């Protein structure tokens, strides 16, 4: 087994010796958690193998941090850190999301109402540039802008080869209380109350319908009278409508959505009995990527995370019920912990809210998916909202760079990837992902 330094040296040397300036895509061990894209040009790119960068390097239980390679899954991190009564500050919902992927795509979860995204808990990155240079990036060294710009830019600025991130104390169990509300106004009042008081360790929810809102608040506890997990027959999001409270082992809480959030398959009782044990998000995404050439694009469900300013939620939901009308929705409150450098000044000057709501639309089937992706983008622009780029993106280039910070991005790009072998962010996520030229 190679040491970390040897693995990084190999990657850097391959980049230094590469003569071509054609686009280059990374080969990883873990499955991509982007929405499957059958025509994505990355499928036919030359590959650079970083699949062995998947080890935990250090856990410092006294200073509460972890150092790991980018391909380490959160399942592996939780298994290792929980032995010391610790866990990452934010643990994304799927076991096979990697720590590198969580930075590249800005993963969040139910602690995000206090701590922001996983990227907000990171302390240092080691990055290999397209030219094979190895840089150490922190929030306050000479590479501080690169440190910030790596967030949400999907590997287009360089290859993260090592991460250092904070850990927090945890207890063995989580008690969840399901608060039920009949109106959006009551729901928002409850969210805001918990946000101000910071009186719960976790907060997320399911909007089952315009008349059925569930807010799931969770707290670490030392002992539990019973425990459930949601690895087979039981579906977590459905349980939120019927239960008043629940107890889970802490790792089972972190990954309660691992079979899917509101898009759990199979749906039938018989299907879950026969296949529910081993079908999860990882299996589904792996199969979709393997058979992408044979998949009609209209069978891929519409999947998108929309981040709505808290003060504009009423407008969004009124519009959503009229124009889209898909339920259930996953609701994850998200605190904007800083004015992010990767967001444009034009966008930030209109951000008045410190709290956004991630309204996640998962598993929606429509005859014309592009129409729905597009009208959602247009509404977000109107409301001062934003979305993740994991799914189909139809922004014009002008619209895109009115949201993402083109000046900061271009400045760092010239330093780390001047020949654009990793593609630029707009080209990769809005053009190449749809099979279009840059």
C-alpha positions as CSV (number, residue, x, y, z in Angstrom):
1,X,0.0,0.0,0.0
2,X,1.3,3.4,-1.0
3,X,1.7,6.1,1.6
4,X,-0.4,9.3,1.2
5,X,2.7,11.2,0.0
6,X,3.5,8.5,-2.6
7,X,-0.1,8.6,-3.9
8,X,-0.1,12.4,-4.2
9,X,3.3,12.3,-5.9
10,X,2.0,9.9,-8.4
11,X,-1.0,12.1,-9.3
12,X,1.2,15.2,-9.5
13,X,3.7,13.5,-11.7
14,X,1.1,12.2,-14.1
15,X,-0.3,15.8,-14.5
16,X,3.2,17.3,-15.0
17,X,4.0,14.7,-17.7
18,X,0.6,15.1,-19.5
19,X,1.0,16.7,-22.9
20,X,-2.7,16.9,-23.9
21,X,-4.9,19.8,-23.0
22,X,-8.1,17.8,-23.7
23,X,-10.6,17.6,-20.8
24,X,-9.6,15.3,-18.0
25,X,-12.0,13.5,-15.6
26,X,-11.2,11.8,-12.3
27,X,-11.7,8.1,-11.8
28,X,-12.9,7.5,-8.2
29,X,-13.9,4.4,-6.2
30,X,-17.1,5.8,-4.9
31,X,-20.2,6.4,-7.1
32,X,-21.0,10.0,-8.1
33,X,-24.0,11.4,-6.2
34,X,-24.9,13.7,-9.0
35,X,-28.2,13.0,-10.8
36,X,-27.4,10.5,-13.7
37,X,-26.7,12.3,-16.9
38,X,-26.7,9.9,-19.9
39,X,-25.1,12.3,-22.4
40,X,-22.4,13.8,-20.0
41,X,-19.2,14.3,-21.9
42,X,-17.2,13.3,-18.9
43,X,-18.1,9.7,-19.5
44,X,-15.8,9.7,-22.6
45,X,-13.0,11.9,-21.2
46,X,-9.5,10.6,-20.5
47,X,-9.4,9.5,-16.8
48,X,-7.0,10.2,-14.0
49,X,-7.2,7.5,-11.4
50,X,-7.4,8.7,-7.8
51,X,-9.4,5.8,-6.5
52,X,-6.8,4.8,-3.9
53,X,-7.1,8.2,-2.2
54,X,-9.7,6.8,0.3
55,X,-8.0,6.4,3.7
56,X,-8.3,8.1,7.0
57,X,-4.9,9.6,7.9
58,X,-5.4,10.9,11.5
59,X,-8.1,11.3,14.1
60,X,-7.1,13.7,16.9
61,X,-9.5,13.1,19.7
62,X,-8.1,15.8,21.9
63,X,-8.1,18.7,19.4
64,X,-11.2,17.2,17.7
65,X,-10.2,17.0,14.1
66,X,-9.9,14.4,11.4
67,X,-7.5,14.3,8.4
68,X,-8.6,12.1,5.5
69,X,-8.2,11.6,1.8
70,X,-11.1,12.8,-0.4
71,X,-12.5,9.3,-1.3
72,X,-13.2,8.4,2.3
73,X,-17.0,7.9,2.8
74,X,-18.9,9.4,5.6
75,X,-19.9,5.9,6.7
76,X,-16.2,5.1,7.2
77,X,-15.5,8.4,9.0
78,X,-18.4,7.9,11.4
79,X,-17.4,4.3,12.1
80,X,-13.9,5.5,13.0
81,X,-14.7,8.7,15.0
82,X,-17.7,7.5,17.0
83,X,-15.3,5.1,18.9
84,X,-14.0,8.3,20.5
85,X,-17.4,9.8,21.0
86,X,-16.9,12.2,18.1
87,X,-18.4,12.8,14.6
88,X,-18.1,15.3,11.8
89,X,-19.9,18.6,12.4
90,X,-22.2,17.9,9.5
91,X,-22.8,14.3,8.2
92,X,-24.6,14.1,4.8
93,X,-27.5,11.8,4.5
94,X,-26.0,9.0,2.3
95,X,-23.3,6.6,3.6
96,X,-21.3,6.7,0.4
97,X,-21.0,10.4,0.0
98,X,-17.3,11.2,0.3
99,X,-15.6,13.9,2.2
100,X,-14.1,15.3,-1.0
101,X,-17.5,15.2,-2.7
102,X,-19.2,17.0,0.2
103,X,-16.8,19.9,-0.3
104,X,-17.1,19.9,-4.1
105,X,-20.9,19.9,-3.9
106,X,-21.5,21.7,-0.6
107,X,-23.3,18.9,1.3
108,X,-25.6,19.9,4.2
109,X,-27.8,18.1,6.7
110,X,-29.9,18.6,9.9
111,X,-27.1,20.3,11.9
112,X,-26.8,22.9,9.1
113,X,-29.2,25.2,10.8
114,X,-26.4,25.9,13.3
115,X,-23.2,25.1,11.5
116,X,-23.8,25.6,7.7
117,X,-22.4,23.0,5.4
118,X,-19.8,20.3,5.8
119,X,-17.4,22.7,3.9
120,X,-17.9,25.2,6.7
121,X,-16.2,22.8,9.1
122,X,-13.1,22.3,7.0
123,X,-9.8,23.7,8.2
124,X,-7.3,22.8,5.5
125,X,-7.0,21.2,2.0
126,X,-4.1,19.8,0.1
127,X,-4.7,20.5,-3.6
128,X,-3.0,19.3,-6.7
129,X,-3.3,21.8,-9.6
130,X,-3.6,20.9,-13.3
131,X,0.1,21.5,-13.7
132,X,1.0,19.1,-10.9
133,X,1.8,21.6,-8.2
134,X,0.8,20.6,-4.6
135,X,-0.7,23.5,-2.6
136,X,-1.7,23.7,1.0
137,X,-4.8,25.8,1.4
138,X,-6.2,27.3,4.7
139,X,-8.6,30.2,5.4
140,X,-5.7,32.4,6.3
141,X,-2.6,31.5,4.3
142,X,-1.5,32.6,0.8
143,X,-4.0,30.3,-0.8
144,X,-7.0,31.4,1.2
145,X,-9.0,32.4,-1.9
146,X,-8.5,29.0,-3.4
147,X,-9.5,27.4,-0.1
148,X,-12.9,29.3,-0.2
149,X,-13.4,28.9,-4.0
150,X,-13.1,25.1,-3.9
151,X,-16.5,24.9,-2.2
152,X,-19.3,24.1,-4.7
153,X,-17.0,24.2,-7.7
154,X,-17.2,20.4,-8.5
155,X,-13.5,19.8,-8.9
156,X,-13.0,22.4,-11.6
157,X,-10.2,24.2,-9.8
158,X,-7.9,21.3,-8.8
159,X,-7.9,17.9,-7.1
160,X,-8.3,17.9,-3.3
161,X,-6.0,15.1,-2.1
162,X,-6.3,15.7,1.7
163,X,-8.8,17.4,4.0
164,X,-8.7,18.4,7.6
165,X,-12.1,19.0,9.2
166,X,-13.5,19.5,12.7
167,X,-15.2,16.9,14.9
168,X,-17.8,17.4,17.6
169,X,-18.7,15.3,20.7
170,X,-21.7,13.0,20.2
171,X,-23.6,10.6,22.3
172,X,-24.7,7.0,21.5
173,X,-28.3,7.7,20.6
174,X,-30.6,10.4,19.1
175,X,-34.1,11.1,20.3
176,X,-36.3,12.6,17.5
177,X,-39.5,14.5,18.2
178,X,-41.9,14.9,15.3
179,X,-43.7,18.3,15.5
180,X,-46.9,18.4,13.4
181,X,-48.2,21.6,11.8
182,X,-51.2,22.3,9.5
183,X,-50.0,25.5,7.9
184,X,-46.8,27.0,6.4
185,X,-47.0,29.9,8.8
186,X,-47.0,27.6,11.9
187,X,-44.2,25.6,10.4
188,X,-42.0,28.6,9.7
189,X,-42.7,30.0,13.2
190,X,-41.5,26.7,14.7
191,X,-38.3,26.6,12.6
192,X,-37.5,30.2,13.4
193,X,-38.0,29.5,17.1
194,X,-35.6,26.6,17.2
195,X,-33.1,28.6,15.0
196,X,-33.1,31.5,17.5
197,X,-32.9,29.4,20.6
198,X,-30.5,26.8,19.2
199,X,-32.4,24.4,21.6
200,X,-32.0,21.2,19.5
201,X,-29.0,19.3,18.1
202,X,-30.7,18.5,14.8
203,X,-33.6,20.1,12.7
204,X,-35.0,19.0,9.4
205,X,-38.5,18.1,8.2
206,X,-40.8,16.6,5.6
207,X,-43.6,18.6,3.9
208,X,-46.0,15.8,3.1
209,X,-48.6,18.1,1.6
210,X,-49.7,21.8,1.7
211,X,-51.7,20.8,4.8
212,X,-49.2,18.4,6.5
213,X,-45.9,19.7,7.7
214,X,-43.6,17.7,10.0
215,X,-40.6,19.2,11.7
216,X,-38.1,16.6,13.0
217,X,-36.0,17.9,15.9
218,X,-33.4,15.6,17.4
219,X,-31.1,15.6,20.4
220,X,-28.2,13.4,21.5
221,X,-28.9,11.2,24.5
222,X,-27.0,8.6,26.5
223,X,-29.7,5.9,26.8
224,X,-32.7,4.9,24.7
225,X,-35.8,2.8,25.7
226,X,-35.8,1.3,22.2
227,X,-34.2,1.9,18.8
228,X,-35.3,1.7,15.2
229,X,-33.3,1.8,12.0
230,X,-34.5,2.3,8.4
231,X,-32.3,-0.1,6.5
232,X,-35.0,-2.5,5.2
233,X,-38.8,-2.5,5.6
234,X,-39.4,0.8,7.3
235,X,-39.1,4.0,5.3
236,X,-37.9,7.0,7.3
237,X,-39.8,9.8,5.6
238,X,-43.1,7.9,5.9
239,X,-42.5,7.3,9.6
240,X,-42.4,11.1,10.2
241,X,-46.1,11.3,9.4
242,X,-47.2,8.6,11.8
243,X,-44.9,8.7,14.8
244,X,-44.6,11.3,17.6
245,X,-41.1,10.4,18.6
246,X,-38.4,7.9,17.7
247,X,-35.0,6.7,19.0
248,X,-32.1,5.7,16.8
249,X,-28.5,4.8,17.4
250,X,-26.4,7.8,16.3
251,X,-25.0,6.3,13.1
252,X,-28.5,5.1,12.2
253,X,-29.7,8.7,12.7
254,X,-27.0,10.1,10.4
255,X,-27.9,7.7,7.6
256,X,-31.7,7.4,8.1
257,X,-32.2,8.6,4.5
258,X,-29.6,6.2,3.0
259,X,-32.3,4.2,1.2
260,X,-33.5,7.5,-0.4
261,X,-35.0,10.7,1.0
262,X,-38.5,10.9,-0.5
263,X,-37.5,8.7,-3.5
264,X,-37.3,5.3,-1.8
265,X,-37.4,2.2,-4.0
266,X,-38.9,-0.4,-4.1
267,X,-42.2,1.1,-2.9
268,X,-44.4,-2.0,-2.6
269,X,-44.4,-4.2,0.5
270,X,-43.4,-7.3,-1.5
271,X,-40.6,-5.4,-3.2
272,X,-39.2,-4.2,0.1
273,X,-39.4,-7.7,1.5
274,X,-37.5,-9.1,-1.4
275,X,-35.1,-6.3,-2.4
276,X,-35.3,-3.6,0.3
277,X,-32.4,-4.9,2.3
278,X,-29.7,-4.3,-0.4
279,X,-31.2,-1.6,-2.7
280,X,-30.1,1.9,-1.6
281,X,-29.0,5.1,-3.2
282,X,-25.5,3.8,-4.0
283,X,-26.9,0.7,-5.8
284,X,-29.4,2.8,-7.7
285,X,-26.9,5.4,-8.8
286,X,-24.3,2.7,-9.8
287,X,-26.9,0.9,-11.9
288,X,-28.1,4.2,-13.6
289,X,-24.5,5.1,-14.5
290,X,-23.7,1.6,-15.8
291,X,-26.8,1.4,-18.0
292,X,-27.1,5.1,-18.9
293,X,-26.8,4.6,-22.6
294,X,-30.0,2.5,-22.6
295,X,-32.0,4.8,-20.2
296,X,-34.7,7.1,-21.7
297,X,-34.0,10.5,-20.2
298,X,-37.6,10.9,-19.1
299,X,-37.4,8.0,-16.6
300,X,-34.7,9.8,-14.6
301,X,-36.6,11.6,-11.8
302,X,-36.4,15.3,-11.4
303,X,-34.0,15.9,-8.5
304,X,-33.0,19.4,-7.3
305,X,-32.2,21.2,-4.0
306,X,-33.6,24.7,-4.0
307,X,-32.3,27.1,-1.3
308,X,-35.0,29.7,-0.5
309,X,-34.5,32.8,1.6
310,X,-36.5,32.2,4.8
311,X,-38.4,35.5,4.2
312,X,-39.5,34.4,0.7
313,X,-40.7,31.0,1.5
314,X,-44.4,31.9,1.3
315,X,-44.0,33.3,-2.2
316,X,-42.1,30.2,-3.3
317,X,-44.6,27.7,-1.9
318,X,-47.6,29.6,-3.4
319,X,-45.9,29.5,-6.8
320,X,-44.7,25.9,-6.3
321,X,-48.2,24.5,-5.5
322,X,-49.6,26.2,-8.6
323,X,-46.8,25.4,-11.1
324,X,-45.2,22.2,-9.9
325,X,-47.3,20.7,-7.1
326,X,-45.0,17.8,-6.2
327,X,-45.0,16.4,-2.6
328,X,-43.5,15.3,-0.3
329,X,-40.6,17.7,0.0
330,X,-37.5,17.5,2.2
331,X,-36.9,20.7,4.2
332,X,-33.5,21.4,5.7
333,X,-32.8,24.8,7.4
334,X,-29.4,26.1,6.4
335,X,-27.5,29.0,8.1
336,X,-25.3,31.2,5.8
337,X,-22.3,31.4,8.1
338,X,-20.3,33.8,5.9
339,X,-20.6,35.8,2.7
340,X,-19.2,33.1,0.5
341,X,-16.4,34.1,-2.0
342,X,-17.8,31.7,-4.6
343,X,-21.1,33.6,-4.7
344,X,-21.2,36.8,-6.8
345,X,-21.3,40.3,-5.2
346,X,-24.4,41.0,-7.3
347,X,-26.2,38.1,-5.6
348,X,-24.9,38.7,-2.1
349,X,-25.9,42.4,-2.0
350,X,-29.5,41.2,-2.2
351,X,-29.2,38.5,0.5
352,X,-30.9,39.8,3.5
353,X,-31.7,36.5,5.2
354,X,-29.2,34.6,7.4
355,X,-31.4,31.5,7.2
356,X,-32.3,29.7,4.0
357,X,-34.5,26.6,3.6
358,X,-33.3,23.8,1.4
359,X,-36.5,22.6,-0.2
360,X,-35.4,19.3,-1.9
361,X,-37.5,18.0,-4.7
362,X,-36.6,14.3,-5.1
363,X,-38.2,11.6,-7.2
364,X,-40.5,13.8,-9.3
365,X,-41.6,12.4,-12.7
366,X,-42.9,14.8,-15.4
367,X,-43.2,14.4,-19.1
368,X,-41.1,17.4,-19.8
369,X,-38.4,17.6,-17.1
370,X,-36.5,20.4,-18.8
371,X,-39.5,22.7,-18.4
372,X,-39.6,22.1,-14.7
373,X,-35.9,22.5,-14.2
374,X,-36.1,25.8,-16.1
375,X,-39.1,27.3,-14.4
376,X,-37.5,26.5,-11.0
377,X,-34.3,28.3,-12.0
378,X,-36.3,31.3,-13.2
379,X,-38.3,31.4,-9.9
380,X,-35.1,31.1,-7.8
381,X,-33.5,34.0,-9.7
382,X,-36.7,36.1,-9.0
383,X,-36.6,35.3,-5.3
384,X,-32.9,35.6,-4.7
385,X,-32.6,31.8,-4.2
386,X,-30.0,29.4,-5.4
387,X,-29.8,25.7,-6.2
388,X,-27.2,22.9,-6.2
389,X,-25.7,22.0,-9.5
390,X,-26.0,18.2,-9.1
391,X,-28.9,17.9,-11.6
392,X,-29.9,19.4,-15.0
393,X,-28.8,23.0,-15.3
394,X,-30.3,25.3,-18.0
395,X,-28.9,28.7,-17.0
396,X,-27.6,31.0,-19.7
397,X,-24.0,31.9,-19.1
398,X,-25.0,35.5,-18.1
399,X,-27.5,34.2,-15.6
400,X,-25.0,31.7,-14.2
401,X,-22.3,34.2,-13.6
402,X,-24.8,36.6,-12.0
403,X,-25.0,34.1,-9.2
404,X,-21.6,32.4,-9.1
405,X,-18.6,34.7,-8.7
406,X,-16.9,34.9,-12.1
407,X,-14.1,37.3,-11.1
408,X,-12.9,35.2,-8.1
409,X,-13.4,32.0,-10.1
410,X,-11.4,33.2,-13.1
411,X,-8.6,34.6,-10.8
412,X,-8.1,31.2,-9.1
413,X,-8.6,29.2,-12.4
414,X,-5.7,31.0,-14.0
415,X,-3.5,29.9,-11.2
416,X,-4.6,26.3,-10.9
417,X,-5.9,25.2,-14.3
418,X,-4.9,27.7,-17.0
419,X,-5.5,25.3,-19.9
420,X,-8.9,24.4,-18.6
421,X,-8.4,20.6,-18.5
422,X,-10.9,20.3,-15.6
423,X,-13.4,22.5,-17.6
424,X,-14.8,25.6,-16.1
425,X,-17.8,25.5,-13.8
426,X,-20.4,26.7,-16.2
427,X,-19.0,24.5,-19.0
428,X,-18.9,21.4,-16.8
429,X,-22.2,21.7,-15.0
430,X,-24.4,23.4,-17.6
431,X,-23.0,22.3,-20.9
432,X,-20.9,19.2,-20.9
433,X,-23.2,17.5,-18.4
434,X,-26.0,17.8,-21.1
435,X,-23.7,16.5,-23.9
436,X,-23.1,20.0,-25.3
437,X,-19.8,21.7,-26.3
438,X,-18.4,24.3,-24.1
